């Protein structure tokens, strides 16, 4: 039973973590650049907190119109 709870801190696991976080940072910087935001800030933020990709992905670029379904009538 205790074997299931044992954590394996191998070098391969650290490499995978580094790759996933690096890719998240790069994607965040690319999204930010496309949306007219600061790519350095968003790249670092997505590198530290990969879930920030959802925040930058949902932002509108400056000057981009609001979708019709979200406009007040």
C-alpha positions as CSV (number, residue, x, y, z in Angstrom):
1,X,0.0,0.0,0.0
2,X,2.8,2.4,0.8
3,X,4.5,1.7,-2.6
4,X,1.7,3.6,-4.3
5,X,2.4,6.8,-2.3
6,X,6.1,6.8,-2.9
7,X,7.3,9.7,-5.1
8,X,9.9,9.2,-7.7
9,X,12.2,12.2,-8.0
10,X,14.3,11.0,-10.9
11,X,16.2,13.2,-13.4
12,X,13.7,12.3,-16.1
13,X,10.8,13.8,-14.1
14,X,12.7,17.0,-13.7
15,X,13.4,17.2,-17.4
16,X,9.8,16.7,-18.2
17,X,8.8,19.4,-15.7
18,X,11.3,21.8,-17.2
19,X,10.1,21.1,-20.8
20,X,6.4,21.5,-19.9
21,X,7.0,24.8,-18.0
22,X,9.3,26.1,-20.7
23,X,6.8,25.4,-23.5
24,X,4.0,27.1,-21.4
25,X,6.2,30.2,-21.0
26,X,7.0,30.3,-24.7
27,X,3.3,29.9,-25.7
28,X,2.3,32.6,-23.2
29,X,4.9,35.0,-24.6
30,X,3.6,34.3,-28.2
31,X,0.0,34.8,-27.1
32,X,0.8,38.0,-25.4
33,X,2.7,39.4,-28.4
34,X,-0.2,38.6,-30.7
35,X,-2.6,40.3,-28.3
36,X,-0.5,43.4,-27.9
37,X,0.5,42.7,-24.3
38,X,4.0,42.5,-22.7
39,X,5.4,39.2,-23.8
40,X,8.3,39.2,-21.3
41,X,5.8,39.6,-18.3
42,X,3.4,37.0,-19.6
43,X,6.2,34.6,-20.6
44,X,7.6,34.7,-17.1
45,X,4.1,34.5,-15.5
46,X,3.2,31.4,-17.7
47,X,6.6,29.9,-16.9
48,X,5.9,30.1,-13.2
49,X,2.2,29.5,-13.3
50,X,1.2,27.6,-16.5
51,X,-2.5,28.1,-15.8
52,X,-2.0,31.8,-16.7
53,X,-2.2,30.6,-20.3
54,X,-6.0,30.6,-19.9
55,X,-5.9,34.2,-18.7
56,X,-3.9,35.5,-21.7
57,X,-5.8,33.3,-24.1
58,X,-9.1,34.8,-23.0
59,X,-8.0,38.5,-23.3
60,X,-8.9,40.6,-26.3
61,X,-6.3,42.6,-28.2
62,X,-6.6,46.4,-27.9
63,X,-9.0,47.6,-30.5
64,X,-10.5,44.2,-31.1
65,X,-14.3,44.4,-31.1
66,X,-16.4,42.8,-28.4
67,X,-18.2,39.7,-29.7
68,X,-21.8,40.2,-30.5
69,X,-23.1,37.8,-27.8
70,X,-21.4,39.9,-25.1
71,X,-22.7,43.3,-26.1
72,X,-25.4,45.0,-24.0
73,X,-28.5,45.9,-26.0
